[in-house]
Every structure is written in C-alpha cells, then in structure tokens.
C-alpha cells in the first residue's frame, strides 16, 4: 500500500507541476478517500486547491499536511490565510518563517508588512523600515513604505522617503511621482 500511496502522490504532484489543477485535485481527492491520514496527500491537495484559487477549500488541507518548520509551506499557508482575511494567523505564520530561516530577508518582511498593514499600520511601518535598512536601494520596499505613509496621512514622511529614493536613484520615476502625490495631498 505504501507504493500505491507514492504513486497517487507523484501522479498528483506531476499534474500540479504542470498546473493542471483540476486534474490534480481529482487525483488527490481520490487518493485521500483511500488514505485520509496521509499528510503529503493532504498538502498536495491543498496546494492544488490553492493553485485553482479555491482558498477556503485549500486551507484545511494545507493545515493538515503542514510541516511546521518548512518555510515554503508556511508561506503558502500564510498566503492562503491572507487571501481569506485571516490576518492574525497569517502574521503569526510569517513571523514563524523568520524564526525558521534564522535570517531576515526583505521579501519576508514585505509580506509580513502587507499583512500587518491590515492589522496595525504602525507595526507595518516598523517592519518596512527594518526591511529598508537591509537594503536602502530596494525600490519595492521603499514604494510599499511610501504608500503606507500616504494612507496614514504622514505626508512629510512620505516626501522624505521619496526624496531619499530619488537621491539614491535619480531615474526612479515612481519616487518622483510619489513625492509629487505627497506634496499634493499635503496641500502644497
């Protein structure tokens, strides 16, 4: 029966890798009927449902098959939770990724700040400032922080961040536009 489990899993994984989500879902659901406790099958089905954008259906399978110290799996779980509006859970899983990796990566901090901006914008600001200190030339982090400052009405801070971005890279049109928007919103 172990060989059969592997065959079901690999068949489903192959379809998943080919982005044939509906076929993968069908294959993995049939396999789970035979072996419902198999965590790898649960995870693969959750992945396929996520790929098919069936997030509410994916979440219980992703949770059932989760390997708690796998950063890639934690990231998918957090994305699924975020899409469904489960921000506190998504934040907890994104923080766990930072622990698991043992290092701070800008993309992890940006994902965390996106979730935090829905919960507590001040925490998101601190997270983005931390990401910006890792690499002050990272435009994506800077744009996300400027956008947050604009949404919070912190126009002076947005102007300062955009000006710093233009100083670091004079060809950064987005920082020029963001600075102009902040001046406009501020009323100057």
N, C-alpha and C positions, 0 to 999 in steps of 0.2 A: 504493500500500500504506500510506502514511502516513495517508491519510484513513481507511482501514479500521481502523488502529490506534486512531485517535482515537474512531471510532465504538464500538469494543469497550470502550475505556476509559470513555467517557462513559456508555455503557449500564450498565456495571458500577458506575460511581460513582453513577448515578441510583438503582439498586437498593440500593446501600449507604446512600445518604442516606435512603432510605425504610425502612431497617432490615430489608430483605428479604435477609438474609444468605445463605440457602441458594441463592436465585436468583442473587445477585451472585457467589457462589463458582463456581457452574456457568458463568456467562457469562465470568468472568475466567479460569477454568481452560481453557475452550475457546479463548480468545484467546491464552493463553500457549502452547498447543500450536502455534499458528501463528507466534508471535513470542516465543520463550522468553527472549530477552535484554532485553526491554523493561522498564526499571526501574519505570516508573509502573504498569504492569500488575502487576508483582511486588508493589509496595507496596499497591496496591488489593486484591489478593487476600489479602495478609497482614492488612490492615485488616478485610476481610470475615470471615476465619477468626477473628480476634480477637473481632470482634463476636458470632460464633457460639460463642465460648468454646472454640474448638479451638486452644488456645495453642501446643501443641507443633507443630502443623502451620503455624501462623501465623509462628512465629519465623524460619524460614529465608527466607520471602518478605519479611517486614518488613526483615530484614537486607539482602537482595538489592536492595530498592528504596529503601533509606535514603538520604536527602540528609543528609550528615554535620553540616551546620550548621543544620538545621531543628529548632528546639526542640520543636515539636509532634510531629514524627516521633520524635525522641529520647525524648520522654516515653512514647509508645506502646510503643516498643522496651523501655524500662526497666520499664514495667508488665507487659509480656509476660514478661520475664526474671524479674521479682519473683514473679509467679504460679507460674512453673516452678521457683522456688527457686534461681535463678542470681543470688544476691545480689551477689557481687563485680562482675559485669558490669553489673547494674542500677545499682549505686552509681557505677561509672565513667561510665555514660551520664547519670545525674542530675547528677554533677559537671560534665559537659560542657555540660549545659543552662545551668548557672550561668555558665560561660565564654561561651557563645554569646550569652546575653541581656545580659551585661555589667552586670547588676544583680542584687541579691539580693532574691528575693521569698519571702514567708513560705510560700506553698503549695509552692514548690520545696524549701525547707528541710524542711518537714514530710514530704514524700515521701522525701527523702534520709534523714531521721532514721528513718523507718519501716524502710527497708532496712538502715541502719546498726545498728539495734537487733538485727537478726538476726546481724550480723557482730561488732560491737564496741559494746556499750551505752555505754561511756564516750564514744566518738565521737558517738553519737546524742545523748547529753546535751549535749555542746558545741554541736552543730548546733541543737538545740531552744533552748538558752539564747541563741544568736545570733538565732534567729527571734523569740524573746520580746523581745529588745532592740529589734527593729524596731518592734514594737507591743505594749507590755506589757498592753494591753487585749484582745488576741486570746485568747479563751477556748479555742478549739480547740488552739492551741499549748500553752497552759497545761495543759489536760487531758492532752494527749499526754505532756508532761514529767512531770506528777504520776504518771501511770500507769507511766512508765518508772522513776521513783524508787521507787514501791511494789514493782514487780517486782524491783528491785535491793536491796530491803530498806533503802533510805535514807529511813526514816520521818520523821526530823526535817526533812530537806529537803522531803519531800512536804508535811508540815504547814506549813512556811514558805511554800511556793508556794501552797498552798490558802488560807492566811490572807491572803496578799498579794492573791489573786484576790478574796476576799470583801471586803477593804478597798477594792479598786478598784471592785467592783460588789456591793453588799450583797444584791442579788437573785439572785446566782449560786448557785443551789441545788446545782449539781454540785460546786462548790468546797467547799461546806459538807459534802456527802456524802463527798467525797474526804478532807477533813480528818478527819472522824469515822472513816473507814476507816483512815487512817494512825495515828490515836490507838489504835484498836482493835488493829491489827496490832502496834504498838509495845508494847502491853500496859498501857495507862493507861486 
